[in-house]
Amino acid sequence: MGLKAEILTQPGLFDLLEKGHQPDALYQTAVHSFLATPGVTGTEIESHLTDEISQAAEATEEGFTWFALVRRWLRREKHSVIDEETQMVELGAYWLTVPPASGASGHIDIDSKSAQNSAASFKFAGIGGGPEFTIEVYEGLSMPATTNKRIVLSAPGKIQTVAVTRGGERIATYPRLVSLDRNDLEWKPNAAQPPSPGVGVTPSETRRYDASDGDPITCTFKVAQGTSWEFGVDFKAEKLGIEVKSTARVSYESEVKFTYVLPGGGYYVAAHYSGIPARLWSLE
């Protein structure tokens, strides 16, 4: 049984075309998401569409309608679905880090405020002209760990392989994520090292804990409701042999609490870096 959650979709590029004229802002967002798809980026598909946009912008001082532009571009190309598969797709993640000391542990707690208010919201742009997805999770999360974990939210996704022909010649193939199964959402902890801050980057906050007297210490970090993070979301288009990399924005609709147990006998440092949703631990 899946999590208590809802998946909302906003029409992607090809859905918009089927609906006819829609607000230009929707087309603009959908075009940019489509162009960012592996298998589209750096190919003739991208160059043809960006050339069309550039020529249309130069042709009129009053701008252009995105609907007419995309329809004109598609008349020169044919996008055909040639395969379809279902696989688990990562939608977002929390990092639960643990100090590198024997006996240390961590625990993450996310409370669900009510049946009507989500605990977290995950949003990422359309891939391959598919819809944009927003996942509202109405169920909390409570999980312990004794080693670093990446706790991943995933769901089965239907992925199409699309072939593009121009003048009867195939010029590229790309993946399109067309649906996610709300009924099979799940959290799964995986052993993983947290993101690196990079060479020369200094922490935005550092806290030190003295457990040298031999007694263990318990400490808590809270991440405020409304905090947002950008996550890299990866999956494999197996039939194409490529990795698809997208970006998800995760919003903490409820407060997220991290609790750590630090064994006695050492000095601990917890560093927080901008853009990394975890405390990075070290020993002094």
Secondary structure as UniProt FT lines:
FT   STRAND          5..10
FT   HELIX           13..19
FT   HELIX           24..35
FT   TURN            38..42
FT   HELIX           44..59
FT   TURN            61..62
FT   HELIX           66..74
FT   TURN            75..76
FT   STRAND          78..96
FT   TURN            102..103
FT   STRAND          105..110
FT   STRAND          120..124
FT   TURN            128..129
FT   STRAND          132..137
FT   STRAND          141..145
FT   STRAND          149..166
FT   TURN            167..168
FT   STRAND          169..180
FT   HELIX           182..184
FT   STRAND          186..191
FT   TURN            199..200
FT   STRAND          205..210
FT   TURN            212..213
FT   STRAND          217..223
FT   TURN            225..226
FT   STRAND          228..237
FT   TURN            238..241
FT   STRAND          242..252
FT   STRAND          256..262
FT   STRAND          267..272
FT   TURN            274..275
FT   STRAND          279..283
//
